[in-house]
Amino acid sequence: AEDKDANDSWKFIDEEMNLKDYLMFQANSVCMDELKKAAVHYIIEDMDENGYIDDPIERISKRINVSEDVIEDALKAVQKLEPVGIGARNLKECLLLQLRNLPERNLLAEEIVLNELAAFGKNQLKPIASRLKASLKDVNEAGEIIRSLNPKPGNSYYSKKNLEYIIPDIIIE
């Protein structure tokens, strides 16, 4: 009976809920003052389909006439929502949010993302190992963790409405 009751509170969240609706639901369940909540809602609405925030803090602050400190706090609140990595301003921040949320943090993986992301993208593992004074084995292990992350966390939550089916012109049997 306990499992059924736990699931009943989530009944209204169905397959038709999109990412922004899901984020709003989560944000509305967190206690915060009205000003911060308004900033959180603006950030969620301004987010792109990948879950990234394009506008800098300063521009958001001017646009909604709220201090940059409130916007920073609101952005941190958004970045605590699911899926992890949402609300990042760039790929590096997105990956770091996910790495810092893992049950076991890997500081080498974090350092690679912070300082060696371009080289990692080119699979230059030996030079990375040399520059970071780490073994190639450790860099490979950190690389596996980085590769397991989702660079576009907004895409992991979709609505059936957004699905587009490709219908072939010809079927050859």
VMD Tcl script that builds the backbone (N, CA, C; Angstrom):
set m [mol new atoms 519]
animate dup $m
set s [atomselect $m all]
$s set {name element resname resid chain x y z} {
  {N N ALA 1 A 0.827 -1.190 0.000}
  {CA C ALA 1 A 0.000 0.000 0.000}
  {C C ALA 1 A 0.876 1.260 0.000}
  {N N GLU 2 A 2.045 1.209 0.663}
  {CA C GLU 2 A 2.908 2.389 0.721}
  {C C GLU 2 A 3.395 2.785 -0.663}
  {N N ASP 3 A 3.819 1.820 -1.476}
  {CA C ASP 3 A 4.313 2.127 -2.815}
  {C C ASP 3 A 3.228 2.776 -3.659}
  {N N LYS 4 A 1.986 2.262 -3.533}
  {CA C LYS 4 A 0.873 2.817 -4.308}
  {C C LYS 4 A 0.628 4.264 -3.900}
  {N N ASP 5 A 0.635 4.548 -2.586}
  {CA C ASP 5 A 0.413 5.909 -2.103}
  {C C ASP 5 A 1.510 6.839 -2.588}
  {N N ALA 6 A 2.752 6.384 -2.588}
  {CA C ALA 6 A 3.873 7.208 -3.048}
  {C C ALA 6 A 3.716 7.550 -4.513}
  {N N ASN 7 A 3.233 6.610 -5.302}
  {CA C ASN 7 A 3.066 6.854 -6.731}
  {C C ASN 7 A 1.855 7.731 -7.029}
  {N N ASP 8 A 0.834 7.708 -6.154}
  {CA C ASP 8 A -0.375 8.494 -6.389}
  {C C ASP 8 A -0.086 9.988 -6.438}
  {N N SER 9 A 0.888 10.478 -5.660}
  {CA C SER 9 A 1.170 11.908 -5.647}
  {C C SER 9 A 1.774 12.378 -6.962}
  {N N TRP 10 A 2.232 11.463 -7.789}
  {CA C TRP 10 A 2.838 11.816 -9.071}
  {C C TRP 10 A 1.906 11.522 -10.248}
  {N N LYS 11 A 0.645 11.146 -9.969}
  {CA C LYS 11 A -0.289 10.746 -11.026}
  {C C LYS 11 A -0.446 11.796 -12.121}
  {N N PHE 12 A -0.493 13.082 -11.694}
  {CA C PHE 12 A -0.784 14.127 -12.677}
  {C C PHE 12 A 0.385 14.396 -13.617}
  {N N ILE 13 A 1.555 13.874 -13.320}
  {CA C ILE 13 A 2.683 14.046 -14.238}
  {C C ILE 13 A 2.595 12.914 -15.255}
  {N N ASP 14 A 2.195 13.260 -16.457}
  {CA C ASP 14 A 2.045 12.235 -17.478}
  {C C ASP 14 A 3.053 12.439 -18.594}
  {N N GLU 15 A 2.942 11.626 -19.604}
  {CA C GLU 15 A 3.898 11.673 -20.708}
  {C C GLU 15 A 3.819 12.984 -21.474}
  {N N GLU 16 A 2.726 13.714 -21.334}
  {CA C GLU 16 A 2.546 14.943 -22.100}
  {C C GLU 16 A 3.268 16.130 -21.472}
  {N N MET 17 A 3.789 16.002 -20.256}
  {CA C MET 17 A 4.470 17.108 -19.606}
  {C C MET 17 A 5.828 17.315 -20.282}
  {N N ASN 18 A 6.118 18.555 -20.663}
  {CA C ASN 18 A 7.401 18.824 -21.292}
  {C C ASN 18 A 8.438 19.222 -20.248}
  {N N LEU 19 A 9.655 19.449 -20.687}
  {CA C LEU 19 A 10.754 19.754 -19.772}
  {C C LEU 19 A 10.453 20.976 -18.915}
  {N N LYS 20 A 9.996 22.051 -19.537}
  {CA C LYS 20 A 9.754 23.283 -18.776}
  {C C LYS 20 A 8.642 23.095 -17.750}
  {N N ASP 21 A 7.607 22.340 -18.103}
  {CA C ASP 21 A 6.538 22.042 -17.137}
  {C C ASP 21 A 7.103 21.255 -15.956}
  {N N TYR 22 A 7.941 20.277 -16.264}
  {CA C TYR 22 A 8.535 19.439 -15.216}
  {C C TYR 22 A 9.431 20.270 -14.306}
  {N N LEU 23 A 10.208 21.168 -14.892}
  {CA C LEU 23 A 11.076 22.033 -14.091}
  {C C LEU 23 A 10.246 22.988 -13.234}
  {N N MET 24 A 9.177 23.538 -13.804}
  {CA C MET 24 A 8.293 24.436 -13.039}
  {C C MET 24 A 7.666 23.701 -11.864}
  {N N PHE 25 A 7.239 22.460 -12.111}
  {CA C PHE 25 A 6.662 21.650 -11.035}
  {C C PHE 25 A 7.669 21.492 -9.894}
  {N N GLN 26 A 8.910 21.165 -10.253}
  {CA C GLN 26 A 9.937 20.993 -9.224}
  {C C GLN 26 A 10.207 22.307 -8.492}
  {N N ALA 27 A 10.329 23.386 -9.251}
  {CA C ALA 27 A 10.629 24.694 -8.655}
  {C C ALA 27 A 9.513 25.145 -7.719}
  {N N ASN 28 A 8.270 24.882 -8.098}
  {CA C ASN 28 A 7.138 25.295 -7.269}
  {C C ASN 28 A 7.049 24.506 -5.974}
  {N N SER 29 A 7.711 23.352 -5.916}
  {CA C SER 29 A 7.665 22.551 -4.693}
  {C C SER 29 A 8.782 22.919 -3.716}
  {N N VAL 30 A 9.634 23.865 -4.101}
  {CA C VAL 30 A 10.733 24.319 -3.247}
  {C C VAL 30 A 10.338 25.651 -2.618}
  {N N CYS 31 A 10.582 25.793 -1.313}
  {CA C CYS 31 A 10.256 27.038 -0.634}
  {C C CYS 31 A 11.264 28.118 -1.009}
  {N N MET 32 A 10.757 29.234 -1.524}
  {CA C MET 32 A 11.604 30.394 -1.819}
  {C C MET 32 A 10.716 31.627 -1.871}
  {N N ASP 33 A 11.339 32.797 -1.687}
  {CA C ASP 33 A 10.524 34.019 -1.714}
  {C C ASP 33 A 10.030 34.300 -3.134}
  {N N GLU 34 A 9.053 35.166 -3.242}
  {CA C GLU 34 A 8.385 35.436 -4.519}
  {C C GLU 34 A 9.330 36.012 -5.571}
  {N N LEU 35 A 10.269 36.845 -5.154}
  {CA C LEU 35 A 11.205 37.447 -6.095}
  {C C LEU 35 A 12.107 36.386 -6.725}
  {N N LYS 36 A 12.637 35.522 -5.879}
  {CA C LYS 36 A 13.492 34.442 -6.378}
  {C C LYS 36 A 12.681 33.483 -7.250}
  {N N LYS 37 A 11.453 33.182 -6.826}
  {CA C LYS 37 A 10.597 32.284 -7.608}
  {C C LYS 37 A 10.320 32.870 -8.991}
  {N N ALA 38 A 10.074 34.182 -9.059}
  {CA C ALA 38 A 9.836 34.831 -10.351}
  {C C ALA 38 A 11.086 34.723 -11.230}
  {N N ALA 39 A 12.258 34.893 -10.640}
  {CA C ALA 39 A 13.513 34.776 -11.389}
  {C C ALA 39 A 13.726 33.344 -11.863}
  {N N VAL 40 A 13.416 32.372 -11.011}
  {CA C VAL 40 A 13.527 30.959 -11.384}
  {C C VAL 40 A 12.613 30.665 -12.570}
  {N N HIS 41 A 11.383 31.138 -12.498}
  {CA C HIS 41 A 10.427 30.910 -13.585}
  {C C HIS 41 A 10.925 31.547 -14.884}
  {N N TYR 42 A 11.475 32.758 -14.794}
  {CA C TYR 42 A 12.001 33.410 -15.996}
  {C C TYR 42 A 13.142 32.587 -16.597}
  {N N ILE 43 A 14.055 32.127 -15.753}
  {CA C ILE 43 A 15.200 31.339 -16.230}
  {C C ILE 43 A 14.719 30.067 -16.914}
  {N N ILE 44 A 13.760 29.390 -16.312}
  {CA C ILE 44 A 13.230 28.156 -16.912}
  {C C ILE 44 A 12.586 28.463 -18.266}
  {N N GLU 45 A 11.810 29.517 -18.339}
  {CA C GLU 45 A 11.155 29.867 -19.602}
  {C C GLU 45 A 12.161 30.274 -20.676}
  {N N ASP 46 A 13.283 30.855 -20.252}
  {CA C ASP 46 A 14.299 31.346 -21.185}
  {C C ASP 46 A 15.259 30.241 -21.648}
  {N N MET 47 A 15.170 29.084 -21.026}
  {CA C MET 47 A 16.063 27.965 -21.314}
  {C C MET 47 A 15.830 27.409 -22.717}
  {N N ASP 48 A 16.904 26.983 -23.393}
  {CA C ASP 48 A 16.725 26.375 -24.713}
  {C C ASP 48 A 16.356 24.899 -24.574}
  {N N GLU 49 A 16.088 24.231 -25.692}
  {CA C GLU 49 A 15.621 22.838 -25.651}
  {C C GLU 49 A 16.660 21.865 -25.113}
  {N N ASN 50 A 17.937 22.284 -25.087}
  {CA C ASN 50 A 18.992 21.436 -24.530}
  {C C ASN 50 A 19.137 21.618 -23.022}
  {N N GLY 51 A 18.434 22.614 -22.471}
  {CA C GLY 51 A 18.509 22.871 -21.040}
  {C C GLY 51 A 19.533 23.920 -20.669}
  {N N TYR 52 A 20.039 24.656 -21.653}
  {CA C TYR 52 A 21.046 25.685 -21.411}
  {C C TYR 52 A 20.413 27.067 -21.263}
  {N N ILE 53 A 21.126 27.933 -20.543}
  {CA C ILE 53 A 20.745 29.332 -20.382}
  {C C ILE 53 A 21.684 30.139 -21.273}
  {N N ASP 54 A 21.118 30.856 -22.234}
  {CA C ASP 54 A 21.942 31.636 -23.166}
  {C C ASP 54 A 22.277 33.031 -22.653}
  {N N ASP 55 A 21.329 33.662 -21.977}
  {CA C ASP 55 A 21.538 35.044 -21.534}
  {C C ASP 55 A 22.443 35.113 -20.319}
  {N N PRO 56 A 23.375 36.088 -20.312}
  {CA C PRO 56 A 24.197 36.289 -19.114}
  {C C PRO 56 A 23.351 36.824 -17.951}
  {N N ILE 57 A 23.837 36.624 -16.745}
  {CA C ILE 57 A 23.158 37.068 -15.520}
  {C C ILE 57 A 22.793 38.552 -15.614}
  {N N GLU 58 A 23.734 39.376 -16.101}
  {CA C GLU 58 A 23.506 40.817 -16.175}
  {C C GLU 58 A 22.289 41.142 -17.050}
  {N N ARG 59 A 22.184 40.474 -18.187}
  {CA C ARG 59 A 21.075 40.758 -19.107}
  {C C ARG 59 A 19.742 40.325 -18.496}
  {N N ILE 60 A 19.732 39.154 -17.855}
  {CA C ILE 60 A 18.500 38.685 -17.206}
  {C C ILE 60 A 18.096 39.671 -16.111}
  {N N SER 61 A 19.087 40.125 -15.340}
  {CA C SER 61 A 18.847 41.077 -14.255}
  {C C SER 61 A 18.184 42.347 -14.775}
  {N N LYS 62 A 18.716 42.888 -15.867}
  {CA C LYS 62 A 18.142 44.113 -16.439}
  {C C LYS 62 A 16.769 43.855 -17.047}
  {N N ARG 63 A 16.628 42.711 -17.690}
  {CA C ARG 63 A 15.376 42.404 -18.381}
  {C C ARG 63 A 14.197 42.301 -17.414}
  {N N ILE 64 A 14.435 41.677 -16.235}
  {CA C ILE 64 A 13.299 41.508 -15.307}
  {C C ILE 64 A 13.407 42.417 -14.086}
  {N N ASN 65 A 14.412 43.325 -14.114}
  {CA C ASN 65 A 14.578 44.330 -13.072}
  {C C ASN 65 A 14.719 43.721 -11.674}
  {N N VAL 66 A 15.639 42.762 -11.575}
  {CA C VAL 66 A 15.936 42.089 -10.315}
  {C C VAL 66 A 17.458 42.093 -10.164}
  {N N SER 67 A 17.952 42.181 -8.951}
  {CA C SER 67 A 19.399 42.260 -8.737}
  {C C SER 67 A 20.112 41.007 -9.254}
  {N N GLU 68 A 21.377 41.185 -9.609}
  {CA C GLU 68 A 22.174 40.070 -10.108}
  {C C GLU 68 A 22.334 38.983 -9.045}
  {N N ASP 69 A 22.379 39.376 -7.767}
  {CA C ASP 69 A 22.483 38.394 -6.679}
  {C C ASP 69 A 21.269 37.464 -6.653}
  {N N VAL 70 A 20.085 38.039 -6.846}
  {CA C VAL 70 A 18.857 37.231 -6.864}
  {C C VAL 70 A 18.883 36.293 -8.071}
  {N N ILE 71 A 19.342 36.803 -9.218}
  {CA C ILE 71 A 19.418 35.971 -10.419}
  {C C ILE 71 A 20.413 34.829 -10.201}
  {N N GLU 72 A 21.566 35.130 -9.595}
  {CA C GLU 72 A 22.561 34.081 -9.294}
  {C C GLU 72 A 21.944 33.004 -8.404}
  {N N ASP 73 A 21.247 33.424 -7.341}
  {CA C ASP 73 A 20.591 32.461 -6.437}
  {C C ASP 73 A 19.550 31.647 -7.183}
  {N N ALA 74 A 18.792 32.303 -8.049}
  {CA C ALA 74 A 17.755 31.611 -8.814}
  {C C ALA 74 A 18.387 30.596 -9.764}
  {N N LEU 75 A 19.490 30.985 -10.396}
  {CA C LEU 75 A 20.177 30.060 -11.306}
  {C C LEU 75 A 20.694 28.848 -10.542}
  {N N LYS 76 A 21.243 29.058 -9.359}
  {CA C LYS 76 A 21.708 27.929 -8.538}
  {C C LYS 76 A 20.542 27.013 -8.177}
  {N N ALA 77 A 19.388 27.606 -7.904}
  {CA C ALA 77 A 18.196 26.796 -7.587}
  {C C ALA 77 A 17.783 25.971 -8.799}
  {N N VAL 78 A 17.810 26.573 -9.989}
  {CA C VAL 78 A 17.458 25.849 -11.214}
  {C C VAL 78 A 18.447 24.708 -11.434}
  {N N GLN 79 A 19.713 24.961 -11.187}
  {CA C GLN 79 A 20.745 23.946 -11.421}
  {C C GLN 79 A 20.657 22.778 -10.442}
  {N N LYS 80 A 19.854 22.894 -9.414}
  {CA C LYS 80 A 19.641 21.790 -8.479}
  {C C LYS 80 A 18.468 20.906 -8.888}
  {N N LEU 81 A 17.746 21.307 -9.942}
  {CA C LEU 81 A 16.595 20.538 -10.408}
  {C C LEU 81 A 17.046 19.368 -11.268}
  {N N GLU 82 A 16.122 18.464 -11.528}
  {CA C GLU 82 A 16.381 17.323 -12.408}
  {C C GLU 82 A 15.896 17.645 -13.811}
  {N N PRO 83 A 16.528 17.194 -14.842}
  {CA C PRO 83 A 17.732 16.370 -14.882}
  {C C PRO 83 A 18.981 17.181 -14.532}
  {N N VAL 84 A 19.947 16.503 -13.937}
  {CA C VAL 84 A 21.189 17.142 -13.519}
  {C C VAL 84 A 21.904 17.694 -14.746}
  {N N GLY 85 A 22.410 18.909 -14.605}
  {CA C GLY 85 A 23.103 19.569 -15.708}
  {C C GLY 85 A 22.260 20.652 -16.342}
  {N N ILE 86 A 20.993 20.705 -15.951}
  {CA C ILE 86 A 20.067 21.694 -16.489}
  {C C ILE 86 A 20.451 23.074 -15.956}
  {N N GLY 87 A 20.230 24.110 -16.760}
  {CA C GLY 87 A 20.511 25.473 -16.310}
  {C C GLY 87 A 21.956 25.896 -16.472}
  {N N ALA 88 A 22.745 25.092 -17.166}
  {CA C ALA 88 A 24.146 25.448 -17.398}
  {C C ALA 88 A 24.226 26.530 -18.459}
  {N N ARG 89 A 25.300 27.299 -18.405}
  {CA C ARG 89 A 25.489 28.364 -19.392}
  {C C ARG 89 A 26.364 27.921 -20.554}
  {N N ASN 90 A 27.024 26.772 -20.381}
  {CA C ASN 90 A 27.869 26.240 -21.451}
  {C C ASN 90 A 28.149 24.765 -21.163}
  {N N LEU 91 A 28.801 24.109 -22.098}
  {CA C LEU 91 A 29.080 22.676 -21.967}
  {C C LEU 91 A 29.923 22.374 -20.732}
  {N N LYS 92 A 30.939 23.180 -20.497}
  {CA C LYS 92 A 31.828 22.952 -19.347}
  {C C LYS 92 A 31.035 22.960 -18.041}
  {N N GLU 93 A 30.179 23.970 -17.869}
  {CA C GLU 93 A 29.380 24.060 -16.647}
  {C C GLU 93 A 28.400 22.896 -16.548}
  {N N CYS 94 A 27.817 22.503 -17.670}
  {CA C CYS 94 A 26.877 21.382 -17.701}
  {C C CYS 94 A 27.549 20.098 -17.213}
  {N N LEU 95 A 28.726 19.815 -17.744}
  {CA C LEU 95 A 29.449 18.598 -17.357}
  {C C LEU 95 A 29.899 18.659 -15.901}
  {N N LEU 96 A 30.351 19.836 -15.446}
  {CA C LEU 96 A 30.775 19.980 -14.052}
  {C C LEU 96 A 29.615 19.774 -13.082}
  {N N LEU 97 A 28.440 20.298 -13.428}
  {CA C LEU 97 A 27.266 20.088 -12.573}
  {C C LEU 97 A 26.993 18.592 -12.406}
  {N N GLN 98 A 27.116 17.858 -13.499}
  {CA C GLN 98 A 26.862 16.418 -13.441}
  {C C GLN 98 A 27.960 15.686 -12.676}
  {N N LEU 99 A 29.212 16.061 -12.917}
  {CA C LEU 99 A 30.330 15.413 -12.214}
  {C C LEU 99 A 30.241 15.640 -10.711}
  {N N ARG 100 A 29.872 16.842 -10.319}
  {CA C ARG 100 A 29.795 17.178 -8.890}
  {C C ARG 100 A 28.586 16.561 -8.208}
  {N N ASN 101 A 27.695 15.998 -8.990}
  {CA C ASN 101 A 26.500 15.365 -8.443}
  {C C ASN 101 A 26.628 13.843 -8.363}
  {N N LEU 102 A 27.731 13.300 -8.848}
  {CA C LEU 102 A 27.931 11.851 -8.809}
  {C C LEU 102 A 28.120 11.377 -7.372}
  {N N PRO 103 A 27.739 10.137 -7.072}
  {CA C PRO 103 A 27.922 9.612 -5.714}
  {C C PRO 103 A 29.386 9.658 -5.277}
  {N N GLU 104 A 30.290 9.369 -6.217}
  {CA C GLU 104 A 31.722 9.453 -5.929}
  {C C GLU 104 A 32.333 10.454 -6.885}
  {N N ARG 105 A 32.796 11.569 -6.340}
  {CA C ARG 105 A 33.392 12.594 -7.203}
  {C C ARG 105 A 34.740 12.121 -7.714}
  {N N ASN 106 A 35.043 12.470 -8.948}
  {CA C ASN 106 A 36.330 12.174 -9.560}
  {C C ASN 106 A 36.985 13.509 -9.882}
  {N N LEU 107 A 37.938 13.914 -9.045}
  {CA C LEU 107 A 38.556 15.224 -9.184}
  {C C LEU 107 A 39.350 15.348 -10.477}
  {N N LEU 108 A 39.912 14.246 -10.962}
  {CA C LEU 108 A 40.640 14.285 -12.224}
  {C C LEU 108 A 39.674 14.572 -13.381}
  {N N ALA 109 A 38.522 13.946 -13.377}
  {CA C ALA 109 A 37.522 14.204 -14.416}
  {C C ALA 109 A 37.105 15.677 -14.376}
  {N N GLU 110 A 36.928 16.210 -13.174}
  {CA C GLU 110 A 36.561 17.621 -13.040}
  {C C GLU 110 A 37.668 18.526 -13.580}
  {N N GLU 111 A 38.912 18.176 -13.282}
  {CA C GLU 111 A 40.042 18.977 -13.767}
  {C C GLU 111 A 40.153 18.913 -15.287}
  {N N ILE 112 A 39.905 17.743 -15.852}
  {CA C ILE 112 A 39.929 17.609 -17.316}
  {C C ILE 112 A 38.857 18.506 -17.937}
  {N N VAL 113 A 37.657 18.486 -17.380}
  {CA C VAL 113 A 36.579 19.324 -17.912}
  {C C VAL 113 A 36.914 20.804 -17.744}
  {N N LEU 114 A 37.458 21.164 -16.596}
  {CA C LEU 114 A 37.792 22.565 -16.338}
  {C C LEU 114 A 38.905 23.090 -17.234}
  {N N ASN 115 A 39.968 22.296 -17.400}
  {CA C ASN 115 A 41.184 22.813 -18.033}
  {C C ASN 115 A 41.596 22.140 -19.331}
  {N N GLU 116 A 41.019 21.005 -19.660}
  {CA C GLU 116 A 41.498 20.238 -20.809}
  {C C GLU 116 A 40.367 19.769 -21.717}
  {N N LEU 117 A 39.233 20.449 -21.693}
  {CA C LEU 117 A 38.068 19.969 -22.433}
  {C C LEU 117 A 38.317 19.927 -23.947}
  {N N ALA 118 A 38.995 20.940 -24.475}
  {CA C ALA 118 A 39.274 20.954 -25.919}
  {C C ALA 118 A 40.182 19.786 -26.304}
  {N N ALA 119 A 41.221 19.563 -25.519}
  {CA C ALA 119 A 42.135 18.445 -25.791}
  {C C ALA 119 A 41.418 17.110 -25.614}
  {N N PHE 120 A 40.551 17.033 -24.622}
  {CA C PHE 120 A 39.784 15.802 -24.407}
  {C C PHE 120 A 38.879 15.532 -25.601}
  {N N GLY 121 A 38.272 16.583 -26.123}
  {CA C GLY 121 A 37.407 16.445 -27.292}
  {C C GLY 121 A 38.157 15.920 -28.501}
  {N N LYS 122 A 39.457 16.179 -28.549}
  {CA C LYS 122 A 40.303 15.686 -29.649}
  {C C LYS 122 A 40.976 14.366 -29.288}
  {N N ASN 123 A 40.597 13.804 -28.135}
  {CA C ASN 123 A 41.113 12.519 -27.653}
  {C C ASN 123 A 42.629 12.542 -27.436}
  {N N GLN 124 A 43.150 13.672 -26.993}
  {CA C GLN 124 A 44.586 13.831 -26.734}
  {C C GLN 124 A 44.881 13.438 -25.284}
  {N N LEU 125 A 44.710 12.159 -24.993}
  {CA C LEU 125 A 44.796 11.690 -23.615}
  {C C LEU 125 A 46.226 11.687 -23.062}
  {N N LYS 126 A 47.198 11.318 -23.890}
  {CA C LYS 126 A 48.594 11.305 -23.405}
  {C C LYS 126 A 49.062 12.705 -23.023}
  {N N PRO 127 A 48.855 13.714 -23.883}
  {CA C PRO 127 A 49.256 15.063 -23.465}
  {C C PRO 127 A 48.507 15.544 -22.218}
  {N N ILE 128 A 47.241 15.189 -22.103}
  {CA C ILE 128 A 46.469 15.560 -20.911}
  {C C ILE 128 A 47.101 14.928 -19.678}
  {N N ALA 129 A 47.415 13.650 -19.758}
  {CA C ALA 129 A 48.031 12.939 -18.633}
  {C C ALA 129 A 49.341 13.612 -18.242}
  {N N SER 130 A 50.123 13.979 -19.236}
  {CA C SER 130 A 51.410 14.626 -18.981}
  {C C SER 130 A 51.208 15.980 -18.288}
  {N N ARG 131 A 50.316 16.804 -18.829}
  {CA C ARG 131 A 50.101 18.136 -18.257}
  {C C ARG 131 A 49.507 18.074 -16.858}
  {N N LEU 132 A 48.655 17.101 -16.608}
  {CA C LEU 132 A 48.009 17.000 -15.295}
  {C C LEU 132 A 48.776 16.091 -14.326}
  {N N LYS 133 A 49.918 15.591 -14.793}
  {CA C LYS 133 A 50.755 14.699 -13.969}
  {C C LYS 133 A 49.937 13.531 -13.409}
  {N N ALA 134 A 49.217 12.893 -14.326}
  {CA C ALA 134 A 48.376 11.749 -13.971}
  {C C ALA 134 A 48.753 10.586 -14.880}
  {N N SER 135 A 48.426 9.381 -14.446}
  {CA C SER 135 A 48.704 8.221 -15.294}
  {C C SER 135 A 47.691 8.180 -16.436}
  {N N LEU 136 A 48.100 7.573 -17.539}
  {CA C LEU 136 A 47.202 7.428 -18.682}
  {C C LEU 136 A 45.982 6.598 -18.287}
  {N N LYS 137 A 46.195 5.609 -17.426}
  {CA C LYS 137 A 45.097 4.771 -16.939}
  {C C LYS 137 A 44.056 5.629 -16.206}
  {N N ASP 138 A 44.526 6.514 -15.317}
  {CA C ASP 138 A 43.605 7.387 -14.576}
  {C C ASP 138 A 42.868 8.344 -15.505}
  {N N VAL 139 A 43.581 8.873 -16.502}
  {CA C VAL 139 A 42.950 9.778 -17.469}
  {C C VAL 139 A 41.901 9.023 -18.274}
  {N N ASN 140 A 42.202 7.778 -18.656}
  {CA C ASN 140 A 41.218 6.962 -19.380}
  {C C ASN 140 A 39.975 6.722 -18.534}
  {N N GLU 141 A 40.175 6.401 -17.260}
  {CA C GLU 141 A 39.039 6.165 -16.354}
  {C C GLU 141 A 38.200 7.437 -16.190}
  {N N ALA 142 A 38.885 8.571 -16.012}
  {CA C ALA 142 A 38.170 9.846 -15.899}
  {C C ALA 142 A 37.428 10.144 -17.200}
  {N N GLY 143 A 38.060 9.806 -18.318}
  {CA C GLY 143 A 37.441 10.013 -19.625}
  {C C GLY 143 A 36.170 9.210 -19.787}
  {N N GLU 144 A 36.169 7.982 -19.291}
  {CA C GLU 144 A 34.953 7.156 -19.360}
  {C C GLU 144 A 33.808 7.802 -18.578}
  {N N ILE 145 A 34.140 8.373 -17.435}
  {CA C ILE 145 A 33.116 9.050 -16.630}
  {C C ILE 145 A 32.573 10.251 -17.406}
  {N N ILE 146 A 33.462 11.040 -17.991}
  {CA C ILE 146 A 33.045 12.223 -18.744}
  {C C ILE 146 A 32.169 11.814 -19.933}
  {N N ARG 147 A 32.563 10.767 -20.629}
  {CA C ARG 147 A 31.791 10.303 -21.791}
  {C C ARG 147 A 30.399 9.802 -21.403}
  {N N SER 148 A 30.240 9.387 -20.153}
  {CA C SER 148 A 28.939 8.874 -19.708}
  {C C SER 148 A 27.952 10.001 -19.390}
  {N N LEU 149 A 28.423 11.236 -19.363}
  {CA C LEU 149 A 27.574 12.368 -19.016}
  {C C LEU 149 A 26.712 12.785 -20.203}
  {N N ASN 150 A 25.675 13.556 -19.925}
  {CA C ASN 150 A 24.769 14.007 -20.972}
  {C C ASN 150 A 25.060 15.476 -21.296}
  {N N PRO 151 A 25.630 15.755 -22.479}
  {CA C PRO 151 A 25.945 17.147 -22.815}
  {C C PRO 151 A 24.708 18.004 -23.094}
  {N N LYS 152 A 23.572 17.373 -23.287}
  {CA C LYS 152 A 22.322 18.099 -23.551}
  {C C LYS 152 A 21.225 17.546 -22.642}
  {N N PRO 153 A 21.266 17.896 -21.347}
  {CA C PRO 153 A 20.317 17.293 -20.399}
  {C C PRO 153 A 18.858 17.594 -20.699}
  {N N GLY 154 A 18.570 18.670 -21.400}
  {CA C GLY 154 A 17.187 18.984 -21.750}
  {C C GLY 154 A 16.591 17.983 -22.707}
  {N N ASN 155 A 17.436 17.352 -23.505}
  {CA C ASN 155 A 16.954 16.368 -24.471}
  {C C ASN 155 A 16.536 15.059 -23.814}
  {N N SER 156 A 16.951 14.842 -22.564}
  {CA C SER 156 A 16.621 13.584 -21.907}
  {C C SER 156 A 15.180 13.548 -21.417}
  {N N TYR 157 A 14.518 14.693 -21.439}
  {CA C TYR 157 A 13.133 14.760 -21.002}
  {C C TYR 157 A 12.345 15.398 -22.130}
  {N N TYR 158 A 11.506 14.634 -22.765}
  {CA C TYR 158 A 10.786 15.151 -23.917}
  {C C TYR 158 A 9.303 14.876 -23.789}
  {N N SER 159 A 8.548 15.523 -24.618}
  {CA C SER 159 A 7.111 15.325 -24.666}
  {C C SER 159 A 6.771 14.540 -25.927}
  {N N LYS 160 A 5.767 13.703 -25.842}
  {CA C LYS 160 A 5.329 12.958 -27.027}
  {C C LYS 160 A 4.899 13.924 -28.127}
  {N N LYS 161 A 4.437 15.110 -27.725}
  {CA C LYS 161 A 4.016 16.104 -28.714}
  {C C LYS 161 A 5.184 16.538 -29.583}
  {N N ASN 162 A 6.382 16.493 -29.024}
  {CA C ASN 162 A 7.555 16.962 -29.754}
  {C C ASN 162 A 8.151 15.902 -30.675}
  {N N LEU 163 A 7.671 14.684 -30.558}
  {CA C LEU 163 A 8.195 13.627 -31.414}
  {C C LEU 163 A 7.713 13.822 -32.842}
  {N N GLU 164 A 8.613 13.678 -33.767}
  {CA C GLU 164 A 8.238 13.744 -35.177}
  {C C GLU 164 A 8.608 12.412 -35.799}
  {N N TYR 165 A 7.665 11.828 -36.479}
  {CA C TYR 165 A 7.906 10.547 -37.109}
  {C C TYR 165 A 8.252 10.768 -38.567}
  {N N ILE 166 A 9.202 10.002 -39.044}
  {CA C ILE 166 A 9.566 10.064 -40.447}
  {C C ILE 166 A 8.776 8.992 -41.165}
  {N N ILE 167 A 8.021 9.419 -42.163}
  {CA C ILE 167 A 7.215 8.474 -42.947}
  {C C ILE 167 A 7.900 8.313 -44.289}
  {N N PRO 168 A 8.319 7.088 -44.623}
  {CA C PRO 168 A 9.034 6.886 -45.876}
  {C C PRO 168 A 8.123 7.072 -47.088}
  {N N ASP 169 A 8.729 7.549 -48.175}
  {CA C ASP 169 A 7.985 7.704 -49.425}
  {C C ASP 169 A 7.769 6.338 -50.078}
  {N N ILE 170 A 8.774 5.471 -49.943}
  {CA C ILE 170 A 8.724 4.149 -50.580}
  {C C ILE 170 A 9.203 3.109 -49.579}
  {N N ILE 171 A 8.537 1.972 -49.568}
  {CA C ILE 171 A 8.996 0.831 -48.776}
  {C C ILE 171 A 9.312 -0.292 -49.754}
  {N N ILE 172 A 10.552 -0.746 -49.725}
  {CA C ILE 172 A 10.974 -1.815 -50.629}
  {C C ILE 172 A 11.062 -3.099 -49.816}
  {N N GLU 173 A 10.356 -4.127 -50.306}
  {CA C GLU 173 A 10.392 -5.413 -49.624}
  {C C GLU 173 A 11.025 -6.449 -50.500}
}
mol reanalyze $m
mol bondsrecalc $m
mol representation Tube
mol addrep $m
